[in-house]
Amino acid sequence: MKVVGLLLVCFFLLKCTQPSENKKQIEGAVEVRYAKHFKLSQHEHYVVLSILQPETGKVEREYALVKKAEKSFAPAGMDQIEVPVKRMAVLSTTHIGMLDAIDGLSFVKGATDKNFIANKTILKGIEAGEIVGFSDETTITPEQLLGNEISLVVYSGFGKGFPNEEKLKQLDVLALADYDWREEHPLGKAEWIKVFGFLTGKEKEAMDYFSTVEKTYNKTKKKLKNVKNRQEVLVGSLIGESWFAPAGESYMAQLLRDAGSDYIYKDMKGTGSCERTLEQVFKDQQSTKLWINAGATSLPDLLKQQQKYGLFTSFKEGKVYCYTHNSNYFWEMGAVNPHWILSDLATICGQQKGTPLHFYKQLEQ
């Protein structure tokens, strides 16, 4: 009898402790390794998505992502997004690329201007009237969103909020700022796929996709880390009277560094662009043999923009590369596939051979 009693006590103790153990497994921060502008925190009945202001790093907005049956558990006073979000508007092509990567395009019922979209499924949806196309977020009306039963608008955040946001909120339409474009690390930009995974109920697909991207990117980076002969590269082009090139702490500078190139402005402070005159760039890199991101579709097109481009060695030897033959595809799929961009740059710089280019193309006569 004593043995039976002891077994019963153990059974009840196990039953009592199991829920708390499960709770420990359920709750906690979702791993975000590279992105600096969002956080995800898993709770028993909901997930908290925190959007962080890029300038300060402080929380700009928080949302409780909660299933319909568990909405009563969400924190009071916090905006609630019912997941999966079955009808959303996405106002950047990078959002389309991320949803495409996790087979989530069916959730898109509103999209950015079709002239910036490469995805055929979204374009067909717009043509058929199944997806509403928005040319400019400032022109979006509550009637358009309500008429298409859109409950969430994801837009590229600029720190100023979304037009008519309070009015939309009163109509149960929420706006969510996406700061993927402010991320400095290529994998940080790609990691925003996790946000879309949690919004659509495709968390596992998003986590798995990002894990594959991360492993592939870091494998290529490791292979090229100690290359002896780094290819010097000229990057950027004139916009107006100024030459814009990536600053040393920027997204593109990181890719160039990881691809085994030697970028002349790699030590320049800043996470955006650095501005130079044509004369300065010519003095620094007239004899550089490789030119990347020239902003043209052909060599004649490049020369039409500026006759002095013809004086650069890279132009004379025809070693000029860009993605402009299909810019929409690059901007749509590049953010979520930085390992493809890295591979392209490594191939262009001669650090790997026989690898087909995903986005880039050599400019022709």
C-alpha positions in Angstrom: 0.0 0.0 0.0 2.9 2.4 0.8 4.3 1.8 -2.7 0.9 2.5 -4.3 0.5 5.7 -2.2 4.0 6.9 -3.2 3.2 6.3 -6.9 0.0 8.3 -6.6 1.8 11.2 -5.0 4.4 11.1 -7.8 1.6 11.0 -10.4 -0.1 14.1 -8.9 3.1 16.0 -8.5 3.9 15.3 -12.2 0.5 16.5 -13.3 0.8 19.7 -11.3 4.3 20.6 -12.5 3.8 19.7 -16.2 1.8 22.9 -17.1 4.4 25.2 -15.7 7.1 23.3 -17.6 5.1 23.6 -20.8 4.6 27.3 -20.1 8.4 27.7 -19.8 8.8 26.1 -23.2 6.1 28.3 -24.8 7.1 31.7 -23.3 10.2 33.7 -24.1 11.9 35.8 -26.8 11.9 34.4 -30.3 15.4 34.4 -31.6 16.3 37.5 -33.7 20.0 37.4 -34.4 20.7 40.1 -36.9 17.8 42.5 -37.2 17.9 45.5 -34.9 14.4 47.0 -35.5 12.0 44.4 -34.3 11.5 41.9 -31.5 9.2 38.9 -31.0 8.2 37.6 -27.6 6.2 34.3 -27.3 3.5 34.1 -24.6 1.2 31.2 -23.8 -1.8 32.7 -25.8 -0.3 35.4 -28.0 2.9 36.8 -29.4 4.1 40.4 -28.9 5.6 42.1 -31.9 7.7 45.1 -31.0 8.8 47.6 -33.7 11.9 49.5 -32.7 12.6 53.1 -33.8 15.8 52.9 -35.9 17.1 56.3 -34.6 16.7 55.5 -30.9 16.3 51.8 -30.6 13.3 52.3 -28.4 9.9 50.6 -28.8 7.9 52.6 -31.3 4.8 50.4 -31.4 3.7 47.0 -29.9 1.2 44.6 -31.2 -0.3 41.4 -29.7 -0.6 38.8 -32.4 -3.4 36.6 -31.3 -5.7 33.9 -32.6 -9.4 34.7 -32.7 -10.3 32.2 -30.0 -7.7 33.6 -27.6 -8.3 37.3 -28.1 -9.4 37.7 -24.5 -5.9 36.7 -23.2 -4.2 39.6 -25.0 -2.9 42.5 -22.9 -5.3 45.3 -22.4 -4.4 48.5 -24.1 -2.2 46.9 -26.7 -3.2 46.8 -30.4 -4.3 43.4 -31.4 -3.7 41.8 -34.7 -5.8 38.7 -35.3 -3.6 36.0 -36.9 -3.4 34.6 -39.4 -4.0 37.9 -41.2 -6.1 36.7 -44.1 -6.3 40.0 -46.0 -3.4 42.5 -45.8 -2.0 45.3 -47.9 1.8 45.4 -48.4 3.3 48.6 -49.7 6.8 47.5 -50.6 8.0 44.9 -53.0 10.3 43.5 -50.4 7.2 42.4 -48.5 6.0 40.6 -51.5 9.3 38.7 -51.8 9.1 37.7 -48.1 5.6 36.4 -48.4 6.4 34.6 -51.6 9.3 32.8 -49.9 6.9 31.3 -47.3 4.1 30.6 -49.8 2.0 33.4 -48.3 0.9 35.4 -51.4 -2.7 34.4 -50.9 -2.8 36.8 -47.9 -2.1 39.8 -50.1 -5.2 41.7 -51.0 -3.6 45.1 -51.5 -0.1 45.9 -53.0 2.2 48.7 -54.1 2.1 50.2 -57.5 2.2 47.4 -60.2 5.0 49.3 -62.0 7.4 48.2 -59.2 6.2 44.6 -59.0 7.9 41.6 -60.6 5.8 38.8 -59.1 3.5 37.4 -61.7 0.9 36.1 -59.2 0.5 39.5 -57.6 0.3 41.2 -61.1 -2.3 38.8 -62.2 -4.3 39.4 -59.0 -4.2 43.2 -59.7 -5.2 42.7 -63.3 -8.1 40.5 -62.2 -9.3 43.0 -59.6 -8.6 40.5 -56.8 -5.8 42.6 -55.4 -6.1 46.4 -55.2 -3.0 48.3 -56.4 -2.0 51.5 -54.5 0.1 54.0 -56.3 0.9 56.1 -53.2 0.2 55.4 -49.5 -0.9 59.0 -49.1 -3.8 58.5 -51.5 -5.1 55.4 -49.8 -8.6 55.9 -48.4 -10.4 54.0 -45.6 -13.1 53.1 -48.1 -10.6 51.3 -50.3 -9.3 49.2 -47.4 -12.8 48.5 -46.0 -14.2 47.7 -49.4 -11.5 45.0 -49.8 -11.8 43.8 -46.2 -8.2 44.6 -45.5 -7.4 44.5 -41.8 -3.7 45.3 -41.8 -1.4 47.6 -43.9 2.3 46.9 -43.8 4.4 49.8 -45.0 8.0 51.0 -45.1 8.4 53.0 -41.9 9.9 56.5 -42.1 9.2 57.4 -38.4 6.2 59.6 -39.3 3.3 57.2 -38.9 0.9 56.1 -41.5 -1.6 58.6 -43.2 -5.0 58.5 -41.5 -3.7 55.9 -39.0 -6.0 56.9 -36.1 -9.1 57.0 -38.3 -8.2 53.6 -39.7 -7.7 52.2 -36.3 -11.2 53.2 -35.3 -12.4 51.2 -38.3 -10.3 48.1 -37.1 -7.6 48.6 -39.7 -4.1 48.6 -38.3 -0.9 49.9 -39.9 2.5 48.3 -39.2 5.8 50.0 -40.0 8.4 47.7 -41.6 12.0 48.9 -41.1 13.8 46.2 -43.0 15.2 48.9 -45.3 17.0 50.4 -42.4 18.9 47.2 -41.4 22.6 47.4 -41.9 23.4 43.7 -42.1 22.1 41.7 -45.1 20.9 38.9 -42.8 19.2 41.5 -40.6 17.1 42.7 -43.6 16.3 39.1 -44.5 15.3 38.3 -40.9 12.1 40.4 -41.2 10.7 37.3 -42.9 10.0 36.1 -39.3 7.6 39.0 -38.9 5.6 37.9 -41.9 5.8 34.3 -40.7 4.1 35.2 -37.4 1.5 37.4 -39.1 0.4 34.7 -41.5 0.7 31.7 -39.2 3.7 30.4 -41.1 6.2 30.8 -38.3 7.9 27.4 -39.0 8.2 28.1 -42.7 9.8 31.5 -42.0 12.2 30.2 -39.4 13.3 27.3 -41.7 13.7 29.6 -44.7 15.8 32.1 -42.7 17.9 29.3 -41.3 18.7 28.1 -44.8 19.6 31.6 -46.0 21.8 32.2 -42.9 23.7 29.0 -43.3 24.3 29.5 -47.0 25.3 33.2 -46.6 27.7 32.4 -43.7 29.2 29.4 -45.6 30.1 31.6 -48.6 31.3 34.4 -46.3 33.6 32.0 -44.4 35.0 30.6 -47.6 35.9 34.1 -48.8 37.1 35.5 -45.5 40.8 34.9 -46.1 41.1 35.4 -49.8 44.5 36.8 -50.7 43.7 38.8 -53.9 40.7 41.0 -53.2 39.3 42.6 -56.4 39.2 46.4 -56.2 35.7 47.6 -57.1 34.2 50.9 -58.2 30.6 51.2 -56.9 27.7 53.5 -57.6 27.1 56.3 -60.2 26.1 59.9 -60.6 22.7 61.1 -59.5 22.5 64.7 -60.6 25.8 66.3 -59.9 26.9 63.9 -57.1 28.3 60.4 -57.1 26.6 58.2 -54.5 28.4 55.1 -53.2 27.7 52.9 -50.1 29.1 54.2 -46.9 31.4 51.8 -45.1 28.9 50.6 -42.5 26.1 50.1 -45.0 24.2 47.0 -46.2 26.0 47.0 -49.6 29.4 47.7 -48.1 28.9 44.6 -45.9 28.0 42.5 -48.9 31.0 43.7 -50.8 33.3 43.0 -47.9 31.9 39.5 -47.4 32.2 38.8 -51.2 36.0 39.2 -51.1 36.2 42.6 -52.8 38.4 45.6 -52.0 36.1 48.6 -51.7 37.8 51.9 -51.5 35.3 53.6 -49.2 35.0 50.6 -46.9 36.3 52.6 -43.9 34.0 55.6 -44.4 31.6 56.1 -41.5 27.9 55.9 -42.1 25.1 53.4 -42.8 23.7 55.0 -45.9 25.5 56.5 -48.9 28.6 58.7 -49.1 28.6 61.5 -51.6 31.4 62.3 -53.9 32.0 64.5 -57.0 32.8 62.8 -60.3 36.3 64.4 -60.2 37.0 62.8 -56.8 35.9 59.3 -57.9 37.8 59.6 -61.1 41.0 60.5 -59.2 40.4 57.6 -56.8 39.3 54.9 -59.2 39.9 55.8 -62.8 42.0 52.7 -63.3 39.8 50.3 -61.3 38.9 47.4 -63.6 35.5 46.4 -62.2 32.4 48.6 -61.8 29.3 47.5 -59.9 25.9 49.1 -59.6 26.4 51.6 -62.4 22.7 52.3 -62.7 22.3 51.5 -66.4 21.1 48.7 -68.7 23.8 48.9 -71.3 27.2 50.6 -72.0 25.7 53.0 -74.5 23.0 53.9 -72.0 25.7 54.6 -69.4 27.6 56.8 -71.8 24.4 58.7 -72.7 24.1 59.5 -69.0 27.6 60.9 -68.8 30.2 61.0 -71.5 33.1 61.1 -69.0 32.2 57.6 -67.9 34.0 56.5 -71.0 37.3 57.5 -69.4 37.1 54.9 -66.7 39.1 51.7 -67.3 36.2 49.5 -66.2 34.1 51.1 -68.9 36.8 50.7 -71.6 37.2 47.0 -70.8 33.5 46.4 -70.5 33.6 45.1 -67.0 30.5 46.9 -65.7 27.7 45.0 -63.8 24.3 45.9 -62.6 20.8 44.5 -61.8 19.0 47.2 -63.8 17.9 44.8 -66.5 15.3 43.6 -64.0 15.3 46.1 -61.1 11.9 45.0 -59.8 13.0 41.5 -59.3 16.2 42.6 -57.5 14.3 44.8 -55.1 11.6 42.2 -54.6 13.7 39.1 -54.0 17.1 40.5 -53.0 16.2 41.5 -49.4 15.0 38.0 -48.5 17.8 36.3 -50.5 21.1 38.1 -49.5 23.0 34.9 -50.1 22.1 35.2 -53.8 23.4 38.8 -53.9 26.6 37.7 -52.1 27.1 34.8 -54.5 26.6 37.2 -57.5 29.2 39.6 -56.1 31.7 36.9 -55.3 31.3 35.5 -58.9 31.7 39.0 -60.4 34.8 39.6 -58.3 36.3 36.3 -59.5 36.3 34.7 -56.1 34.2 31.8 -57.2 33.7 30.3 -60.7 30.9 28.6 -62.6 28.1 30.0 -60.4 25.2 31.5 -62.4 24.2 35.0 -61.6 20.8 35.5 -59.9 20.3 39.3 -60.2 23.3 40.8 -61.9 24.2 41.1 -65.5 27.3 42.4 -67.4 26.4 45.5 -69.4 26.7 45.0 -73.1 27.2 47.3 -76.1 
